[in-house]
Amino acid sequence: MDLHSKNHNSDRSEALEPVDLPFFEKNHIPHPFLAEEESPLLHYWRTLKKRRWTIVATTGIIFALTVIFTLKTTPLYQATSKVAIFPENPNALGFKDGGNNSPDYDYESTLETQAAILRSDSLAMKVIEDIHLDQNPKFSQSAALHRAGDPMSSMQPDPAIAAGLLGRFRGGLSVQLVPNSRLVQISYTHSDPRLATEIVNALVRTFTEENFKTKYEAVTQTSDWLSTELADLQMKVQTAEEKLVRYQKDHSILGVDEKQNIVTSKLDELNKELTAAQTDRIQKESNYRLAAEGDPAAVSKPSREGANSMLEKLRDKEADLNTQLAQVTTQFGTGYPKVAELSNQVKQVRTEIAAEEVRMQQQIHDEYLAALQRETLLTTAFNQQKQEANQLNESAIEYSVLKRDADANRQLYQDLLQRLKEAGVSAGLRSSNIRVVDVARTPTAPIKPNVPRNIELGLIFGLACGIGLAFTLESLDTSIRTTEEVNAISTLPALGTIPLQFASNGSMRKRLKAVSIQGNDSQSPALVTYVRPKSEAAEAYRSLRTSILLSSFGAPPKVILVTSALPQEGKTTISANSALVLAQRGDRVLLIDADLRRPGIDKLFGFRCRGGLSTLISGGDKFEDVVVPFAEVPNLWILPAGPLPPQPAELLGSTVMKDLLARWRTEFDHVVIDTPPCLSVTDAVLLSPEVDRIILVARAGKTTKIALRRACDLLLQVNARVMGIVLNAFNMQSAEGYYYYGGRYSDHYYSEESRKEKSTATVSKVS
C-alpha cells in the first residue's frame, strides 16, 4: 500500500457534489440549511400523537373508574313540592303604618326568612316526631335503640342520636327559591322514593301549620295585652278631660280659637298701619329738612294741590313779565316808562312768590309734626295689642296641650277598642298566606346516578387528564428530539438528522445494536452506509456529507473531529459512516479512533489489532504497521485506538500528535477523528485547536438540553471551530418523524428493500 503516492485523489480537480435540493423536496426531508419554523398547532398535535398511549391509558382508567363508581352507586330518588308564599301584614292589629307598603319592606328578605325556617332544626325535629322517622329503619340506623310504641317525644332524646337524625334529614333536604316568582321549591332525596315523598309532604304540612299557629298565638297575645291596656287608657282619658275643663274655668277661656283669631287680625292691621305711618313720617321729615335748608325742589312738592297751583301761577306770571320787560327794554331802552312799570310788577310778583314759599315751608313743618304724632300713637296701640296677644297665646298653649292630650287619649282608646274587636274576630279565622301549589308525588326514576352524564363526564375528564398528563410529561422531558430544539438552545446549525434504525423480527421491532463481528466480516448493522446503501439512514449520512463539504468556503475541511456531550450518543457510529460516505465519493479518508478510554472503531469494523494510535504516539509502532485498510471501500483507512494508555489526555495533547495530524493532512483528503465525550473528559477539547471542523453529536430522546448547551459553551470557550450539530437516532415513526418526513420517505424510497427484507425473513422462518 503506497500511502505517499502523489496520484491520490486529493490532487483531483473534481468539483464538490451539488446540494440535492430536488431530492429533499420530493421526499419531504428537511435539509439542514432549509429549516422551517414549526407552527404551534403542529407542535401540539405532535405532542398528542407522541403521547397518545399515555392519553389512551389515562382516559381508559378514569373512564373505567367512572363506570364502576356509577354502577355501584345506590340510586337516589327526589320528591319535590312547591309552595307559594304571598305578602302579609306583619302587624296583627292591622294599623295603616304597619303593613308591607312601608318603604323598608323587602319581600325578598321575607322569602329568604321563610326558606331558612324550612331548613331549621326545630321544624325538622317536628317532622321526625310526626312521621316517626327515628323508628324507620330506612331512615335511621339507630331505630333498634327505640322501643316499639315508645315515641321520641315521650322520652328525653339522646343528643348524639338527635344530631345524627338532623344530619341525615338535612343531607337530603333542598329548599330553593324559584327566581322571579313567589314560589319555594322543597325537595328531598332518598333511596326510598315513597319515604322521600312522605317527608316532603310532612314538611310542607308542618310548615303551614306552624305558620298559622304562630299567627294565632300572636293575635291571642295581642288581645290579652289590649284588654289590660284599655282599662288604663280609659282612666287616662277621664283624667285629661277633667284637667281641660278645670283650666277653662280658671282662665275664663271660651272659644279660644275665635278670640285668638280676632286679636291676631287686629294686631296685623295695627302692624300694617304703623308701617305706613312710619313711611309717611320719614318722607315728610325728609321734605321738611330739605325745605329748611332752602331747597326749592322740596318747596315745590307740597301735599296740597291748591297751594302748588298758586305757586306755579306766580312763577308763570313772573316768567311772562320778565319776557315782556326784556322785549320792551330791547325795543325802547331802559328810560321808557313801560320798562319801569314792568320792573315794578316783576318785583311785586317776586315778593308774592317769597311769601308763598315761606307759607309752604310752614305747611311742610306742620305736616311732619302731624305724621310724627300719628306714628307715636300707632306704636303705643301696637305694643298694647301685642301684650294682649302674648297673654292670650300663653293661655292658649296650655289649653291646647291639655286639649290635645285629651283628644289623643280618646282617639287611642277608640282605636284600641276597635282593634280588640277585630283581633277577636281574627282569632276565630283560619287563614294563611302560604298555599301549596304542587303536592309531592312518588318519583319513578332516580336522579342519581345519571348514567349517561357520568359516562360522558368520565370520558371528558379522562381525556382532559390524559391530555394534561401528556403535556406535563412533555414539559418535564428535557431531552432533545428535533432540530428546532437544537437551534433554540444553541447558535450552532443543525447539520443533519440521522434516523433511528430498527430490525424486523416478525411483528416485533428492536433497535439495532453495534455488536462485534467475528473475523473480517464487517457486516455490522451500524455501518448502514455500507450494509444498506439505499436505506433512509444511508441517505441521511450522504446529506450530512454534503453539509460537511459545503461547510467551508473554498476547500472542504480536511481534519474533522467528532464528539458528543455524553457517552452512548452515537458519535462512533456517525464517525464511521461519515468516513464511509466520504470514501465512497472517491476521496482518501483516514478514520482515527482517538477514544483511548473506550474505543469502539475496531469492534464496529470487526477486527483486532495489536497496536494503534496509542503505540504510534508513544513510538512503539510505525503508522504503516498499525493502519488498517478497509477492503470493501478502497479509499478508506482505519487507525484503531490500540492498547489503553494510563494517561490518554497527555498523549493526545502531545507534540507527536500534532506532527502526525500535520502529516496526515498531506496524505489524505479527509481525516475523521472519533473522540470521547467532551463533558466527560478533556480529550476532545485538547484536540479541537488542531482540527479544521468539529461535529457535535446529540442523541434524540437522550441528550438533555442542559448537556448540549454546556458542550457548546465549552467548545466555544476554547475558540473551537464547531461545524454544527448532528441529531442522531431520530425516531422516524414518532410524531416528530411523521411531521418532518411525512411518512413518505420509507414508503417511496425504501419500499423495495423493505419488501426484500420481509421476504427474506419469511423464507428464513419457514426454513
C-alpha positions in Angstrom: 0.0 0.0 0.0 1.5 3.3 -1.1 0.4 6.0 1.4 2.7 8.6 -0.1 1.5 8.3 -3.6 1.2 11.6 -5.4 -1.5 10.3 -7.6 -4.1 10.1 -4.8 -7.5 11.7 -5.2 -6.5 14.9 -3.3 -4.9 16.1 -6.5 -8.0 15.7 -8.5 -9.8 18.9 -9.6 -13.1 17.2 -9.1 -15.9 19.6 -8.1 -17.9 19.2 -5.0 -21.3 17.5 -5.3 -24.1 20.0 -5.6 -26.8 20.1 -2.9 -29.5 17.8 -4.0 -32.4 20.1 -3.1 -35.0 18.5 -5.5 -34.4 15.1 -3.8 -35.1 16.5 -0.4 -38.2 18.5 -1.6 -39.6 15.5 -3.4 -39.2 13.1 -0.5 -40.2 15.7 2.2 -36.8 15.5 4.0 -35.8 18.7 5.8 -32.5 20.0 4.5 -30.1 21.1 7.3 -29.8 24.6 5.7 -33.6 24.9 4.9 -35.2 24.5 8.3 -38.8 25.7 8.5 -40.4 27.3 11.5 -42.9 24.9 13.2 -46.5 26.0 13.8 -47.6 25.9 17.5 -50.7 23.8 16.4 -48.4 21.3 14.8 -46.3 21.2 17.9 -49.3 20.4 20.0 -50.5 17.8 17.5 -47.1 16.1 17.6 -47.1 16.1 21.3 -50.5 14.5 21.5 -49.6 11.9 18.9 -46.3 11.2 20.6 -48.0 10.7 24.0 -51.1 9.0 22.6 -50.7 5.8 24.6 -50.5 7.9 27.8 -53.7 9.7 26.8 -55.4 6.5 25.9 -54.3 4.8 29.2 -55.3 7.7 31.4 -58.7 8.1 29.6 -59.4 4.3 29.9 -58.5 4.2 33.6 -60.6 7.2 34.5 -63.5 6.0 32.3 -63.4 2.5 33.9 -63.4 4.0 37.4 -66.3 6.2 36.5 -68.3 3.3 35.2 -67.5 1.2 38.3 -68.4 4.1 40.6 -71.7 4.7 38.7 -72.8 1.1 38.7 -72.0 0.7 42.4 -73.7 4.0 43.5 -77.1 3.5 45.3 -79.9 5.0 43.2 -81.4 8.1 44.8 -84.9 9.4 44.2 -86.1 13.0 44.7 -89.6 14.1 45.6 -90.5 17.8 45.1 -93.2 20.1 46.3 -93.8 23.8 45.6 -95.5 26.3 47.9 -96.4 29.9 47.2 -95.7 32.5 49.9 -97.7 35.7 49.5 -97.0 39.0 51.3 -98.8 39.5 54.6 -99.2 42.3 57.1 -96.8 41.5 59.9 -98.8 43.8 62.3 -101.5 41.7 64.0 -103.6 44.8 64.8 -103.7 45.9 61.2 -102.5 49.6 61.7 -102.2 51.5 58.5 -98.5 52.3 59.0 -97.5 48.8 59.9 -98.2 46.9 56.7 -96.0 45.7 53.8 -96.5 49.0 52.0 -93.7 50.5 54.1 -90.7 51.6 52.1 -88.4 49.5 54.3 -90.4 46.3 53.5 -88.3 43.8 51.5 -90.2 40.8 50.1 -87.0 39.1 49.0 -85.8 39.0 52.6 -89.2 37.6 53.6 -88.8 34.7 51.2 -85.3 34.1 52.4 -86.6 34.0 56.0 -89.2 31.5 55.2 -86.7 29.3 53.4 -84.4 29.5 56.4 -87.4 28.4 58.6 -87.9 25.4 56.3 -84.3 24.4 56.8 -84.4 24.9 60.6 -83.7 22.2 63.1 -86.9 22.8 65.1 -89.1 22.2 62.1 -87.0 19.1 61.1 -87.5 17.6 64.6 -91.2 18.2 64.4 -91.4 16.3 61.1 -89.2 13.5 62.5 -91.5 13.2 65.5 -94.7 13.4 63.5 -94.0 10.6 61.0 -91.7 8.7 63.4 -88.6 8.8 61.3 -86.5 7.8 64.3 -88.2 4.4 64.2 -87.9 3.9 60.5 -85.0 1.6 59.6 -84.9 3.0 56.1 -84.1 6.5 57.5 -82.4 5.9 60.8 -79.9 3.1 61.6 -80.5 3.7 65.3 -84.2 2.7 65.1 -83.4 -0.5 67.0 -82.4 1.6 70.0 -86.0 2.8 70.3 -88.7 0.6 71.6 -91.7 -0.1 69.5 -94.6 2.2 70.5 -92.3 4.5 72.6 -92.3 7.8 70.6 -89.4 10.1 70.8 -91.5 12.8 72.3 -92.3 10.7 75.4 -88.6 10.4 76.4 -85.6 12.6 76.6 -83.8 12.1 73.2 -80.1 11.3 73.2 -78.2 14.4 71.9 -75.9 12.2 69.7 -78.9 10.4 68.2 -80.8 13.6 67.6 -77.8 15.2 66.0 -77.5 12.1 63.7 -81.1 12.3 62.7 -80.9 16.0 62.0 -77.8 15.4 59.9 -79.5 12.8 57.8 -82.5 14.9 57.4 -80.6 18.0 56.3 -78.4 15.9 54.0 -81.4 15.0 51.8 -83.3 18.3 52.1 -83.1 21.0 49.5 -85.0 24.3 49.7 -84.7 26.7 46.7 -86.4 29.9 45.7 -87.8 29.9 42.2 -86.4 33.1 40.5 -88.8 35.9 39.7 -91.7 34.3 41.5 -93.3 33.8 45.0 -92.6 30.1 44.8 -90.4 28.0 47.1 -89.3 24.5 45.8 -88.9 21.9 48.5 -87.1 18.7 47.6 -86.0 15.6 49.5 -83.6 13.0 48.1 -83.6 9.4 49.5 -83.0 5.9 48.3 -86.7 5.1 49.1 -89.0 7.1 46.8 -92.1 6.7 49.0 -90.2 7.8 52.1 -88.9 10.9 50.2 -92.4 11.8 49.2 -93.8 11.3 52.7 -91.0 13.5 54.2 -91.6 16.4 51.7 -95.4 16.4 52.2 -95.0 16.2 56.0 -92.5 19.1 56.0 -94.9 21.2 53.9 -97.9 20.4 56.2 -95.9 21.1 59.4 -94.6 24.3 57.9 -98.1 25.5 57.1 -99.5 24.5 60.5 -96.6 26.2 62.3 -97.2 29.4 60.3 -100.9 29.5 61.3 -100.1 28.6 64.9 -97.6 31.4 65.1 -100.1 33.9 63.8 -102.9 32.7 66.1 -100.6 32.9 69.2 -99.6 36.4 68.1 -103.2 37.5 67.8 -104.1 35.9 71.2 -101.2 37.6 73.0 -102.2 40.9 71.4 -105.8 40.6 72.5 -104.7 39.9 76.1 -102.4 42.9 76.1 -105.1 45.1 74.6 -107.6 44.1 77.3 -105.1 45.2 80.0 -104.1 48.4 78.3 -107.7 49.6 77.6 -108.5 49.8 81.3 -105.5 52.0 82.0 -106.2 54.1 78.9 -109.8 54.8 79.9 -108.6 56.2 83.2 -106.1 58.5 81.4 -108.9 59.8 79.1 -111.1 60.8 82.1 -108.3 62.5 83.9 -107.3 64.5 80.8 -110.8 65.7 80.2 -111.2 66.8 83.8 -107.9 68.9 83.6 -109.1 70.6 80.4 -112.5 71.7 81.9 -110.9 72.9 85.1 -108.3 75.0 83.2 -111.1 76.6 81.1 -113.0 77.7 84.2 -109.9 79.1 86.0 -108.7 81.2 83.0 -112.2 82.1 81.6 -111.4 80.7 78.2 -114.4 80.5 76.0 -113.9 79.9 72.3 -110.2 80.5 72.4 -109.7 79.8 68.7 -112.1 82.6 67.6 -110.9 85.1 70.1 -107.3 84.3 69.2 -108.1 84.9 65.5 -109.7 88.4 66.3 -106.7 89.5 68.4 -104.3 88.3 65.8 -106.1 90.1 63.0 -106.2 93.3 64.9 -102.5 93.1 65.6 -101.8 92.5 62.0 -103.9 95.6 61.0 -102.1 97.8 63.5 -98.8 96.5 62.2 -99.7 97.5 58.7 -100.9 101.0 59.8 -97.8 101.5 61.8 -95.6 100.6 58.9 -97.5 103.1 56.7 -97.3 105.8 59.3 -93.5 105.3 59.7 -93.1 105.5 55.9 -95.2 108.7 55.7 -93.3 110.3 58.6 -89.9 109.5 57.1 -91.0 111.1 53.8 -92.4 114.2 55.4 -89.4 114.6 57.6 -87.2 114.4 54.6 -89.2 117.2 52.8 -89.1 119.3 56.0 -85.3 119.0 56.3 -84.8 119.9 52.6 -87.2 122.9 52.8 -85.4 124.1 55.9 -82.1 124.0 54.0 -83.6 126.1 51.2 -84.0 123.5 48.6 -86.6 124.9 46.1 -87.4 121.3 44.9 -88.6 120.5 48.4 -90.9 123.5 48.5 -92.3 122.7 45.1 -93.6 119.3 46.4 -96.4 120.3 48.7 -99.0 117.8 49.7 -101.9 120.1 48.8 -102.9 120.6 45.2 -104.2 124.2 45.7 -101.0 125.6 47.1 -99.0 124.1 44.5 -101.2 125.6 41.8 -100.8 129.2 43.3 -97.0 128.9 43.4 -96.9 127.7 39.8 -99.2 130.6 38.7 -96.9 133.2 40.4 -93.8 131.7 38.8 -95.5 131.6 35.4 -96.6 135.3 35.8 -93.0 136.2 36.8 -91.7 134.5 33.7 -94.2 136.3 31.5 -93.3 139.7 33.0 -89.6 139.0 32.6 -90.2 138.2 28.9 -92.2 141.5 28.3 -89.6 143.5 30.2 -86.8 142.1 28.0 -88.7 142.9 24.8 -89.6 146.5 25.8 -86.1 147.2 27.0 -84.7 145.9 23.8 -87.1 147.9 21.7 -87.4 151.2 23.6 -84.5 151.3 26.1 -84.3 151.5 29.9 -85.8 155.0 30.1 -89.0 154.1 28.6 -92.0 154.4 31.1 -93.3 151.0 30.2 -90.0 149.5 31.3 -90.3 151.0 34.8 -93.8 149.7 35.1 -92.9 146.2 34.1 -89.9 146.3 36.5 -92.2 147.2 39.4 -94.6 144.4 38.5 -91.7 141.9 38.5 -90.6 142.9 41.9 -94.1 142.6 43.3 -94.5 139.1 41.9 -91.2 138.0 43.4 -92.4 139.3 46.8 -95.5 137.3 46.5 -93.5 134.1 45.5 -91.2 134.5 48.5 -94.2 134.9 50.8 -95.8 131.8 49.3 -92.6 129.8 49.8 -92.5 130.8 53.5 -96.1 129.7 53.8 -95.3 126.4 52.1 -92.4 125.7 54.4 -94.6 126.2 57.4 -97.1 123.9 55.9 -94.5 121.1 55.4 -93.3 121.5 59.0 -96.9 121.1 60.3 -97.4 118.0 58.1 -94.2 116.5 59.6 -95.3 117.1 63.1 -98.7 115.5 62.4 -97.1 112.4 60.9 -94.8 112.1 63.9 -97.6 112.3 66.3 -99.7 109.7 64.4 -96.7 107.3 64.4 -96.3 107.7 68.1 -100.0 106.9 68.7 -99.9 103.8 66.4 -96.7 102.5 68.2 -98.4 102.7 71.5 -101.6 100.9 70.3 -99.4 98.2 68.6 -97.5 97.5 71.8 -100.7 97.2 73.8 -102.2 94.8 71.3 -99.0 92.7 71.2 -99.1 92.3 75.0 -102.7 91.2 74.8 -101.9 88.7 72.1 -99.0 87.3 74.2 -101.2 86.8 77.2 -103.7 85.1 75.0 -101.1 82.8 73.5 -99.8 81.7 76.9 -103.2 80.7 78.0 -103.9 79.1 74.6 -100.7 77.0 74.7 -101.5 75.3 77.9 -105.1 74.9 76.8 -104.0 73.4 73.5 -101.7 70.9 75.3 -104.5 69.8 77.6 -107.0 69.6 74.8 -104.6 67.7 72.5 -103.7 65.2 75.3 -107.4 64.6 76.0 -108.2 64.1 72.2 -105.2 61.8 71.7 -106.2 59.6 74.7 -109.7 59.5 73.5 -108.8 58.6 69.9 -106.3 55.9 71.0 -108.9 54.4 73.3 -111.4 54.2 70.4 -108.8 52.7 68.0 -107.6 50.1 70.5 -111.2 49.2 71.3 -111.9 48.7 67.6 -108.7 46.6 67.1 -109.6 44.5 70.1 -112.9 43.6 68.5 -111.1 42.8 65.2 -108.5 40.7 66.9 -111.2 38.6 68.5 -112.7 38.0 65.0 -109.3 37.2 63.5 -108.5 34.7 66.2 -111.5 32.7 65.1 -110.5 32.7 61.4 -108.1 30.0 60.0 -106.2 32.0 57.3 -102.6 31.7 56.0 -100.5 33.4 53.3 -99.0 30.0 52.4 -100.5 28.0 49.7 -99.4 24.5 48.4 -99.0 24.7 44.6 -97.7 21.2 43.9 -98.0 18.2 46.2 -95.1 15.9 46.2 -95.6 12.7 44.1 -93.7 9.5 44.3 -90.8 9.6 41.8 -90.5 6.8 39.3 -86.9 7.4 38.1 -83.8 8.1 40.1 -81.9 11.4 39.8 -78.6 9.8 40.9 -76.6 8.3 39.4 -77.1 9.9 36.0 -75.5 7.1 34.0 -75.3 8.9 30.6 -74.0 12.1 32.1 -71.5 10.3 34.4 -70.1 8.3 31.5 -69.9 11.4 29.3 -68.2 13.4 32.1 -65.9 10.4 32.9 -64.8 10.3 29.2 -64.3 14.0 29.0 -62.5 14.2 32.3 -60.3 11.2 31.4 -59.4 12.7 28.1 -58.7 16.1 29.7 -56.5 14.4 32.4 -54.7 12.4 29.7 -54.0 15.4 27.6 -52.9 17.3 30.7 -50.6 14.5 31.7 -49.2 14.3 28.2 -48.3 18.0 28.1 -46.9 17.7 31.7 -44.7 14.8 30.7 -43.6 16.7 27.6 -42.7 19.7 29.6 -40.7 17.6 32.1 -38.9 15.9 29.3 -35.7 17.9 28.9 -34.2 15.7 26.2 -33.7 17.0 22.6 -35.9 15.5 20.0 -36.0 17.9 17.0 -33.6 20.1 15.1 -35.8 23.1 16.2 -34.9 22.4 19.8 -31.3 22.2 18.8 -31.4 25.6 17.1 -33.4 27.0 20.0 -30.7 26.3 22.7 -27.6 26.8 20.5 -26.4 29.2 17.9 -24.8 26.3 16.0 -26.6 25.0 12.9 -28.1 21.5 12.6 -26.0 19.7 10.1 -28.4 16.7 9.6 -30.7 14.2 11.2 -29.7 10.5 11.4 -32.9 8.3 11.7 -33.2 5.6 14.3 -32.7 2.1 12.8 -35.0 -0.8 13.6 -34.7 -4.5 12.7 -37.8 -6.6 11.8 -38.3 -9.9 13.6 -41.8 -10.9 12.8 -44.2 -8.2 14.2 -41.6 -7.2 16.9 -39.1 -4.3 16.4 -36.0 -3.8 18.3 -33.2 -1.3 18.0 -30.0 -2.3 16.2 -27.0 -2.6 18.4 -23.4 -2.3 17.4 -22.1 -5.8 18.1 -18.7 -7.3 17.4 -18.4 -9.3 14.2 -16.0 -12.2 14.1 -13.3 -12.4 11.7 -13.1 -10.0 8.8 -16.9 -9.8 8.4 -17.7 -6.1 8.5 -21.4 -6.5 8.0 -22.2 -4.7 11.2 -25.7 -3.2 11.1 -24.3 0.1 12.5 -22.3 0.6 9.2 -25.6 1.3 7.4 -24.0 3.3 4.6 -22.2 0.1 3.6 -24.7 -2.6 4.6 -27.8 -0.8 3.3 -26.7 1.9 0.9 -30.3 2.6 -0.3 -31.8 3.0 3.2 -33.0 6.2 4.6 -30.2 6.2 7.1 -27.6 6.0 4.4 -29.3 8.8 2.6 -29.2 10.9 5.8 -25.4 10.3 6.0 -25.0 11.3 2.4 -26.9 14.5 3.3 -24.5 15.0 6.2 -21.6 14.5 3.8 -23.0 17.3 1.7 -23.2 19.6 4.7 -19.6 18.8 5.6 -18.3 19.5 2.1 -20.2 22.8 2.0 -19.4 24.0 5.5 -16.2 25.9 4.5 -15.5 28.5 1.8 -13.0 27.4 -0.8 -11.9 23.8 0.1 -13.8 21.4 2.3 -12.4 20.7 5.8 -9.6 18.1 6.0 -9.4 17.2 9.6 -12.8 16.6 11.2 -13.3 15.8 14.9 -16.5 14.1 16.0 -17.5 14.3 19.7 -20.6 14.4 21.8 -21.7 15.8 25.2 -22.2 12.5 27.0 -21.4 8.8 26.3 -23.7 6.5 24.3 -24.9 9.1 21.9 -23.7 7.5 18.7 -20.6 9.5 17.9 -18.6 6.4 16.9 -21.3 5.2 14.5 -21.5 8.7 12.9 -17.7 8.9 12.7 -17.5 5.5 10.9 -20.4 6.2 8.5 -19.2 9.7 7.7 -15.8 8.3 6.8 -17.5 5.7 4.7 -19.6 8.1 2.7 -16.6 10.4 2.2 -14.6 7.5 0.9 -17.4 6.3 -1.3 -17.2 9.7 -3.0 -13.7 8.8 -4.1 -11.6 10.8 -1.5 -8.8 9.3 0.5 -10.2 9.1 4.1 -8.4 8.2 7.3 -10.7 7.2 10.2 -8.9 7.6 13.6 -10.2 6.1 16.8 -9.0 8.7 19.3 -11.2 7.4 22.1 -8.3 6.0 24.2 -10.6 5.2 27.1 -13.5 3.2 25.5 -12.5 2.6 21.9 -15.2 1.2 19.6 -14.0 1.5 16.0 -12.3 -1.9 15.9 -15.4 -3.6 17.2 -17.5 -1.8 14.8 -15.5 -2.9 11.8 -14.8 -6.3 13.2 -11.0 -6.6 13.5 -8.5 -6.7 16.3 -5.0 -5.1 16.2 -2.1 -5.3 18.5 -1.1 -1.7 18.0 -2.9 1.6 17.3 -2.9 5.3 17.9 -1.5 4.9 21.5 1.5 2.9 20.4 2.0 5.2 17.4 2.2 8.3 19.6 4.4 6.6 22.2 6.8 5.4 19.4 6.2 1.7 19.7 4.9 1.3 16.2 5.0 2.9 12.8 2.0 4.3 11.0 2.2 1.7 8.2 2.2 -1.1 10.8 -1.0 -0.1 12.7 -3.2 1.5 10.0 -5.8 -1.0 8.6 -7.2 -0.6 5.1 -10.9 -1.3 4.6 -11.0 -3.8 1.8 -14.7 -3.2 0.8 -14.0 0.6 0.3 -10.5 1.0 -1.2 -10.2 4.7 -0.2 -10.8 4.2 3.5 -8.0 3.5 6.0 -8.7 2.9 9.7 -6.4 3.7 12.6 -7.6 1.9 15.8 -7.0 3.1 19.3 -4.6 0.4 20.3 -3.8 -0.5 23.9 -5.4 1.7 26.5 -2.7 4.1 27.9 -2.7 5.3 31.5 -2.7 9.0 30.6 -4.6 9.4 27.3 -5.0 13.2 27.6 -1.2 13.7 27.6 -0.8 11.6 24.5 -3.5 13.4 22.5 -2.1 16.8 23.6 1.5 15.9 22.8 3.6 17.4 20.0 3.8 14.0 18.3 0.1 14.0 17.8 0.3 17.5 16.3 3.0 16.3 13.9 1.0 13.3 12.9 -2.0 15.4 12.1 0.1 17.7 10.0 1.5 14.7 8.1 -2.0 13.2 7.6 -3.2 16.5 6.1 -0.9 16.0 3.2 -1.5 12.3 2.7 -5.3 12.2 2.9 -8.2 14.2 1.6 -10.1 13.9 4.9 -9.2 12.8 8.4 -12.2 11.8 10.7 -11.3 11.6 14.4 -13.6 9.8 16.8 -13.0 11.3 20.3 -14.5 10.8 23.8 -17.4 12.9 25.1 -16.3 16.5 25.8 -18.2 16.8 29.1 -16.7 13.6 30.5 -13.1 14.1 29.6 -10.9 16.9 28.1 -9.5 14.8 25.1 -11.8 16.4 22.5 -11.1 19.9 23.9 -7.3 19.3 23.7 -7.6 18.2 20.0 -10.0 21.0 19.0 -7.4 23.6 18.1 -5.6 21.2 15.7 -8.6 20.3 13.6 -10.5 22.2 10.9 -14.0 21.4 11.9 -15.8 19.8 14.9 -19.1 17.8 14.6 -21.1 17.7 17.9 -23.4 14.6 18.1 -26.7 14.7 20.1 -28.9 11.7 20.5 -32.6 12.3 20.1 -34.6 11.5 23.3 -31.4 11.1 25.4 -29.2 14.1 25.2 -30.5 16.8 27.6 -30.8 20.4 26.6 -28.5 21.4 29.5 -25.8 18.9 28.5 -25.9 20.1 24.9 -25.8 23.7 25.9 -22.8 23.1 28.2 -21.0 21.2 25.5 -21.5 24.0 23.0 -20.3 26.6 25.6 -17.3 24.5 26.4 -16.2 24.2 22.8 -16.9 27.8 22.0 -14.9 29.0 25.1 -11.7 27.5 23.6 -12.5 29.0 20.1 -13.1 25.6 18.6 -14.3 25.7 15.0 -17.6 23.8 15.5 -19.2 22.9 12.2 -22.6 22.1 13.7 -24.7 19.6 15.5 -25.9 16.2 14.2 -29.2 14.9 15.7 -28.7 11.1 15.9 -31.3 8.3 16.5 -34.2 10.3 15.3 -37.3 8.2 15.5 -39.0 8.3 12.1 -42.1 6.5 13.4 -42.7 9.1 16.2 -44.8 12.2 15.9 -41.7 14.3 15.2 -40.6 11.9 12.5 -44.1 11.9 10.9 -44.0 15.7 10.9 -40.6 16.0 9.3 -40.7 13.2 6.9 -44.4 12.9 6.3 -44.4 9.2 6.4 -43.5 9.1 2.7 -39.7 8.6 2.6 -39.6 5.0 3.5 -42.7 4.1 1.5 -41.4 5.8 -1.6 -37.7 5.2 -1.5 -37.2 2.2 0.7 -40.3 0.1 -0.2 -38.4 -2.3 -2.5 -35.6 -3.0 0.1 -38.2 -3.5 2.9 -40.1 -6.0 0.8 -36.9 -7.9 0.1 -36.0 -8.0 3.8 -39.5 -9.1 4.7 -39.5 -11.9 2.1 -36.0 -13.0 3.3 -37.2 -13.1 6.9 -40.2 -15.1 5.9 -38.1 -17.7 4.0 -35.7 -18.0 6.9 -38.6 -18.6 9.3 -40.1 -21.3 7.0 -36.6 -23.0 6.7 
